[in-house]
Amino acid sequence: MRKKVVVVLMMLLLLFATVSPAVAGGVPAAHGVDGRTFGRLVSNLAQNAPLVLADHVSRSRGK
């Protein structure tokens, strides 16, 4: 029983650790731009250099 409680608490901790940064401003804020500018930049990059964008996103998740 105690092991289950510890597992649930760890899962909740991980959930809050991953959701909190998104709520606090998200990816645009992490890159220092507003949402509209971020969307435009990501769209341009996806059209012109999709592999660079994919590489950046996959590296960011590994941190």
PEKA-V774450 format. One record per residue. N is the residue number from 0. RES is the residue in three letters. PSI is psi as a letter, one per 20 degrees, with the letter a starting at -180 (none if undefined). D_LAST is the distance of its C-alpha to the last C-alpha in Angstrom with 1 decimal. Layout:
N/RES/PSI/D_LAST ; N/RES/PSI/D_LAST
This chain:
0/MET/g/32.6 ; 1/ARG/h/30.6 ; 2/LYS/h/27.9 ; 3/LYS/g/27.6 ; 4/VAL/g/27.4 ; 5/VAL/g/24.5 ; 6/VAL/g/22.6 ; 7/VAL/g/23.4 ; 8/LEU/h/22.3 ; 9/MET/h/18.9 ; 10/MET/g/18.5 ; 11/LEU/g/19.6 ; 12/LEU/g/17.3 ; 13/LEU/h/14.2 ; 14/LEU/g/16.0 ; 15/PHE/h/16.6 ; 16/ALA/h/13.1 ; 17/THR/h/11.9 ; 18/VAL/h/15.2 ; 19/SER/g/15.9 ; 20/PRO/h/13.8 ; 21/ALA/h/15.4 ; 22/VAL/h/18.7 ; 23/ALA/j/18.5 ; 24/GLY/h/18.5 ; 25/GLY/a/15.8 ; 26/VAL/g/14.3 ; 27/PRO/g/17.5 ; 28/ALA/h/17.4 ; 29/ALA/h/13.9 ; 30/HIS/j/15.4 ; 31/GLY/k/18.7 ; 32/VAL/r/21.0 ; 33/ASP/r/23.1 ; 34/GLY/g/22.7 ; 35/ARG/g/25.6 ; 36/THR/g/24.4 ; 37/PHE/g/20.9 ; 38/GLY/g/22.6 ; 39/ARG/g/24.9 ; 40/LEU/g/22.4 ; 41/VAL/g/20.3 ; 42/SER/g/23.6 ; 43/ASN/g/24.9 ; 44/LEU/h/21.8 ; 45/ALA/h/22.0 ; 46/GLN/h/25.6 ; 47/ASN/h/25.6 ; 48/ALA/m/22.5 ; 49/PRO/h/20.9 ; 50/LEU/h/19.1 ; 51/VAL/g/17.4 ; 52/LEU/g/16.2 ; 53/ALA/g/15.1 ; 54/ASP/g/13.2 ; 55/HIS/g/11.4 ; 56/VAL/g/10.6 ; 57/SER/h/9.5 ; 58/ARG/h/7.1 ; 59/SER/h/5.7 ; 60/ARG/h/5.5 ; 61/GLY/i/3.8 ; 62/LYS/none/0.0
